[in-house]
Amino acid sequence: MSLAREIFLRASHSDWLADQLTRRSFTKKAVQRFLPGEDLDSALEATAALGMPTILTLLGEDVTTTEEADAVAEHFLGILDRVDERGFDSDVSIKPTHFGIDIDIDAVCARVEKLVRRAGELGRMVAVDVEDSSYVDRTIDLYRRLREAHPNVALCLQAYLHRTPADLDSLFPLAPTIRLVKGAYNEPHHIAYRRKKDVDAAFLKLADSLLQEARRGTGTRVFFGTHDPRMIEGVCRRAEELGLPKDGFEIQMLYGIQRELQTRLAADGYRVRVLISYGDSWFPWYMRRLAERPANMLFLMRSLLSR
């Protein structure tokens, strides 16, 4: 892992840095590239301007009270209603810690199930994110419980974790919907690959397994969350070799990153969906975005120099 990536991932856990930097105008200016605003209206306007399918998420994690978790769940229900009113093709993505998984997993399951049920009524999908490795078992358990009755729930898996191939194999009998990403947390060597080439290799190997499962017609649906052109090219090439149509899987990217590539892929007939995040709890999320790509760090430096 590069020193810069290590620094940004450590910074994502610093309350002091969050307090200092979120009040600085230059930081707010830099984050605008990836965050259209701090409220739902901003995310909806960004969706309208993009003119392509999106996933919406309110940023936040690690809630500590039942009242906070209940309020978050109600907010996400409101997202679905607003999306339906405007006729957007927009799903939602949630973090288990934002819904209170550290407090009570049964209560989390009830909150998320209510959201998934409402999303199903509206023809929408709920994606359950996977956070750092300490939450993987609980998150997969949550997904299994939800998937028993609801086909419109997706699970994010991280390619850099050594355990992910086994997790994926165990989930295939459920005909899951899987969103594969590289992984963005600071994990130790014995838990995760840390060299980029190893993470890339793991991503492509898992992508091959997912595409082959989709080809078998088992009901498994596949989303790939990456901005790496080489990973996207590898996925598209392997799908073509397997005879999968361009709409037989989905490429998902963050708002503000690789916009030209998003547009080109959509124009070429691939299914593309853009993740739009909003909210005032953006600091840890933004630090992880900076850690992912050197280009993001350069953008921040340019913003500092242009003050």
N, C-alpha and C positions, 0 to 999 in steps of 0.2 A: 504494500500500500504506500502511495506517495505521501511525503510529509504534509503537503497541502491538504490532501484528503483527510488525513488523520486530524489535522488542526480543525478543519471545518466540522467534522463529525463530533469532536470533543466540544467544540463551541456550541453545538446544537443543544447541549445539556446545561448550558450556563445561564442561570436566571439573571445574573448580574449583567452579562453581555446582552441578553435579550432586553433588559430594561434600558441599557445605554443606547443600543443601536436602533431599537424600534422608535425611539424619539428623534432620531437624526433624519433630516430631510434628504440627505444623500442616499441613505439606505432605502427610504420609502421610494425615492426616484428609481433606484436600481431594481427593486422588487416589482415595480409596475410592469416590467416586461413579462413576468410570469403570473401576475395576480391582477386581474382587471379591476379589482376593488375589494372592499372589506364587507360588502353587504350582498344579499341575494339579488337585488335589482341589478347590480353591476355584472354579476355572473350571467343573468338572463339576457342583458343587453349584449354581452360578449357572444353568447350563443346565437343571438339573432344576427350579429354582424358576421360570424363565421360561416353560417349557412351550411353546416355539416353536423352530424350527430355528436353529442357531447356526453360527458359524465360530470355531474356536479357534486362538489363536496365542501362542507363547512369544515375549515381547518380547526383542529383541536385534538387533544389527547390527554390521557392520565387524569380524568375527572375523579374527584375524591368523595363526592356526596351523591346520594340517591336523587336529590332534587336537581342537581346539575345534569345527571344522566337523563332524567325524565324530560328536562327542558330540551336537551339535544335531540332526543327522539321525536319530540313534538315539532321541532324545527325541521327535521328531515321529512316528516309527514307533510309539512307545509310546502317544502320544495316540490314534492310530487304534485300537489294541487296546483301550484303556480305553473309548473311545466305543462300540465294538462290544459290549463286555461289558455296557454299560448300555443298549444299544438306542437311543441318541440319534441324531437327525437332525443330525449335526454334521460339517462339513467342516473343513479346516485351511487356514491361510494362512501363507505363508513369505516371507521377504525374501532375495533372492539374496546380499547381503553377509553375512547370518547363516549361509549355507551355504558361504561362502568364495569368492565370485566374484572377489575381489581377489587370490586365491592361484592358482587354476587353474580355468578355466571348464569344462574337460573333466571334472574331478573333481566340480565342482558338478553338472554334467548327470547324472553317474552317481548321485550322492546323491539328487537330486530324482527321477530316474527310478525309483529303488528305492521311494521314497515314493509316487510316483504309481501304480506298479504295485500296491503293497499297498492303496492307497486304492481302486483299481479293483476289486480282489477283494472289497472290503467295500462296494462301492456308494457310495463317497465321492468328493468332489472336492478337488483341491489347487489353491489360488489362488496365483499367483505375483505378488507385489507389485512395483510399479515405484517405485524410490527417486528420488534426485535425477537431474537430466538427464544427468549424466555416466555413468549406468548404463543408460540407455534402450536403446541399441543392443545391448549385451551381453545385457540381459534379454529383448529381443525375439528375439534369436538363440537364447537358451536355450529360449524358448517354442516357437519353430519346430521345434527339434530334438525337443522332447518331444511336440508335437502330432502329429507324423508317425505315431506309434504309439499315442497315448493320447488318447482323447476327453475324459477326465475331468480335464483341466487347464485352468485359467482364467488369463487375463492381465489385470492392472490397467493401464488407461491413464488419463492425466491430462489433463483438458480444457484446463487453462491453458497447456499447451505448444503453441507455434505448429505444431509438427511433427505433432501427433496426428492431424489429418484424413488426412494422407498415410500415416501408419503404419497407421491403421485400414483404409484402402483396400487397402493391400498385404497385410493379414491376412485380408480377407474370403474369398479363395479357399480358405483352410484350414478354413472353417466353424468359426471360433473361438468360444470362450466368453470374453466380454469383460466386465470389471467397470470401469465408468466412474466416475471420481471427479473432483472439481474440481482437486485438487493441494494439497500442504501444505508445499512446500519453498521456500526463499528463492532464487528464480531471477531473473536480470537481465531487463530489458525486451526485449532482442533474442531471448530464448529463450521467455519466457512472458508472458501477459497478467498485469498486476498490479492493475488496477482490478476491483472486484467485478462491476460491470455487464458488463464484457467477458468475465470468466470465466463468468458466468452465461449469457451469450449463446452462448459457445462450447460450454458443457455441453449446452444445449438443442439446438443444431444437431447435435452429435454424437449426442445421444440420438435425434433424428429419423432419422439415418442408420442407427443400430443397430436401431431399431424397424422401419424399412422392410425391412432385411435379414432380420430375424426373420419378418416377414410373408411374405416370398418363399419361406419354407420351405427355405432352403438348409442348415439345420442350425446356423446361428449362434444361440448362446444369449446372453442379455443380462441383466446385473446392474447396478443403479444404486446406487452408494454415496454417499448424501447424506442430511443431516438437514434440509435446507432445504425447508420446506413448499411454497414456490413452485416449486422444481424438481420436487418429487414431483408436485404438481398438474399441472405442464406435461407431465411424462412420462405420467401416467395419462390426461390428456385427449387427448394425441396418439395413444396406444395405442388408445383408444376410437375415435378418428376413423379409424384404420387397420383397425379391426375385429379387433384382437388381444384375446384373452381376458385376464382379470385375472391368470391364472396363466401368461401367455405371456412374462413377464419377472419379475424379482425385485428388490425393494427391500432394500438392506442398510444397516443402521445400527449404530453403536457401542453397546455396553452402557452404560446410564446416561444416554443422550441421547435426548430425545423419546420417552420410554417410552409416554406416552398415545397418541402418533401411531402408534407401532409396533403397539400393541394394536388401535387403531381400523382401521388398514389391513388387518391380519390378519383381523379380524372382518368386514370388507367383502369378503373373498375374494381379496385380493392376496397374493402370495407375499412373505413378509418373513423375513429372516434377520438375526440379531444377532451382530456380531463381538465376541467376548469375548477380551480380552487379559489375560495374566498374566505374572509373572516379576519379578525384582528390577532388571532393566535398563529401568526405566520412565521415567527422567527425560527423554530426548530426545523420546520418544513423547508424554509429557504436555505438554511445552512446545509441541509442534506442535498438540495439541488445544486448548490455551489460545489459540494464535494464530488458530485457525479461527473462533471465535465469541466475541463480547464477553460473552455470557451465561456462558461458561466462566470468563472472567476475574473476573466479578462473584461467581461462586460461590467462587473462591479468596479474594477479598477478604472475603467474609462469614465464611469459615472462619478467616481471620486475626483478624478483629475479635471472634470468639466465643471466643478462647482464654482 
